[in-house]
Amino acid sequence: MKSFVVVCFFAVVGVALCRPEHYTDRYDNVNLDEILDNRRLLEPYVKCMLDKGKCTPDGKELKSHIKEALENNCGKCTEKQKSGTRRVIGHLINNEKDYWNQLTAKYDPQRKYVVKYETELRKVAV
């Protein structure tokens, strides 16, 4: 019985160590404005997310967490990542509707999560 408890303890600790509280901040200093303002830079990231092109290391990192971040409201994101996510999503919704539609079709086909982003981040047309 004691060995069962010890094994369970180490299993729980192992899971906790493998699942960090936050995503890596290694790419938090990527210049999002430069990417969003230049379609030639933006397009490869979108193609990476859609499995239609090669991924940079930061693109691979983003792609590996995008579904989980969407589902848990970016719960493991750093504050800088949350802010950047809002900026990117807002840009896609307002300026790159085709890309936004393709990404939502892939990562949230039932539109369970994206509706709140669209409502919150869509610019009001004047």
Backbone torsions as a table, in degrees:
resi	resn	phi	psi	omega
1	MET	NA	-42.2	-179.8
2	LYS	-62.2	-41.1	-178.9
3	SER	-66.5	-32.3	176.4
4	PHE	-63.9	-43.8	179.2
5	VAL	-63.9	-42.4	179.1
6	VAL	-63.4	-44.4	178.6
7	VAL	-61.4	-44.7	178.5
8	CYS	-61.1	-42.5	179.5
9	PHE	-59.2	-49.2	-178.8
10	PHE	-67.1	-31.9	176.9
11	ALA	-64.9	-43.6	178.7
12	VAL	-64.5	-44.6	178.5
13	VAL	-62.1	-42.3	178.8
14	GLY	-60.8	-43.4	177.8
15	VAL	-64.1	-42.6	179.5
16	ALA	-62.3	-39.4	180.0
17	LEU	-70.9	-30.7	-179.2
18	CYS	-80.8	-17.0	-177.7
19	ARG	-117.0	88.7	-177.1
20	PRO	-63.6	157.2	-179.4
21	GLU	-66.4	-34.4	179.9
22	HIS	-128.8	156.4	171.5
23	TYR	-68.9	161.4	179.3
24	THR	-60.0	143.9	177.3
25	ASP	-99.1	12.6	-177.2
26	ARG	-55.2	-32.9	-175.5
27	TYR	-109.2	16.2	-177.5
28	ASP	-66.0	-16.8	-177.9
29	ASN	-100.0	14.9	173.9
30	VAL	-63.5	136.2	-178.8
31	ASN	-78.3	93.0	-177.2
32	LEU	-64.3	-37.3	-179.4
33	ASP	-61.5	-41.4	179.5
34	GLU	-61.6	-41.0	-179.6
35	ILE	-70.8	-46.7	-176.6
36	LEU	-68.8	-28.9	-179.0
37	ASP	-85.5	-2.6	-176.5
38	ASN	-132.8	104.5	-176.4
39	ARG	-58.9	-31.2	178.6
40	ARG	-63.5	-30.3	176.9
41	LEU	-86.5	-35.0	-177.6
42	LEU	-70.0	-42.0	-173.7
43	GLU	-55.0	-44.8	179.0
44	PRO	-61.9	-33.9	177.3
45	TYR	-65.7	-44.8	-180.0
46	VAL	-63.7	-44.1	179.0
47	LYS	-62.0	-37.7	176.3
48	CYS	-59.9	-49.2	-178.7
49	MET	-61.9	-30.8	-177.4
50	LEU	-92.3	6.2	-177.3
51	ASP	60.2	33.7	179.9
52	LYS	-115.6	7.1	-179.7
53	GLY	-164.3	173.9	179.1
54	LYS	-71.0	155.7	-179.7
55	CYS	-114.5	137.7	169.9
56	THR	-74.8	167.0	177.2
57	PRO	-56.4	-41.6	178.7
58	ASP	-70.3	-32.8	175.5
59	GLY	-65.0	-41.0	177.0
60	LYS	-61.9	-42.6	179.7
61	GLU	-61.8	-47.8	178.4
62	LEU	-59.6	-48.2	-177.7
63	LYS	-60.7	-34.9	-178.0
64	SER	-69.8	-17.5	-176.3
65	HIS	-118.4	-5.1	-170.2
66	ILE	-59.6	-44.7	-177.7
67	LYS	-65.7	-46.7	179.6
68	GLU	-62.7	-42.6	-179.6
69	ALA	-63.5	-39.1	177.9
70	LEU	-64.2	-43.9	-176.6
71	GLU	-71.3	-32.0	-177.5
72	ASN	-109.9	24.5	175.6
73	ASN	57.7	39.4	177.9
74	CYS	59.4	38.8	-176.1
75	GLY	-62.1	-27.7	178.9
76	LYS	-100.0	5.9	-179.9
77	CYS	-77.4	146.4	170.2
78	THR	-73.0	167.5	178.6
79	GLU	-60.0	-39.4	179.3
80	LYS	-64.1	-38.7	178.4
81	GLN	-67.7	-39.1	177.9
82	LYS	-62.5	-45.1	179.2
83	SER	-63.2	-45.7	179.1
84	GLY	-63.7	-39.2	178.5
85	THR	-61.1	-44.1	178.7
86	ARG	-62.6	-41.2	179.5
87	ARG	-64.2	-45.5	-178.9
88	VAL	-65.9	-48.3	-179.5
89	ILE	-61.8	-43.8	177.7
90	GLY	-58.9	-42.4	178.9
91	HIS	-63.7	-45.7	-179.3
92	LEU	-62.9	-44.5	-179.3
93	ILE	-61.8	-42.8	-172.8
94	ASN	-90.4	-23.8	-173.0
95	ASN	-125.6	-17.5	-175.5
96	GLU	-134.6	60.7	-174.6
97	LYS	-57.2	-38.3	-179.6
98	ASP	-64.0	-46.6	177.2
99	TYR	-61.4	-44.6	180.0
100	TRP	-58.8	-44.9	-179.4
101	ASN	-64.3	-40.0	178.5
102	GLN	-65.9	-42.2	-179.5
103	LEU	-67.3	-41.9	179.2
104	THR	-67.9	-35.9	177.6
105	ALA	-61.9	-35.6	-179.0
106	LYS	-79.1	-47.1	-170.0
107	TYR	-97.8	-15.2	178.4
108	ASP	-151.2	63.8	-175.0
109	PRO	-61.3	-26.1	178.3
110	GLN	-90.9	0.9	176.2
111	ARG	56.4	39.5	178.7
112	LYS	-74.2	-31.8	-171.8
113	TYR	-111.1	-31.0	-170.9
114	VAL	-75.7	-21.0	-177.5
115	VAL	-57.3	-42.0	-178.8
116	LYS	-65.5	-36.3	177.7
117	TYR	-66.5	-42.8	-179.0
118	GLU	-63.3	-43.2	179.8
119	THR	-65.1	-44.5	-175.6
120	GLU	-74.7	-35.8	-169.9
121	LEU	-107.1	-1.4	178.5
122	ARG	-76.7	131.8	176.8
123	LYS	-71.1	141.8	176.1
124	VAL	-81.2	123.9	178.5
125	ALA	-73.7	129.4	-178.4
126	VAL	-99.7	NA	NA
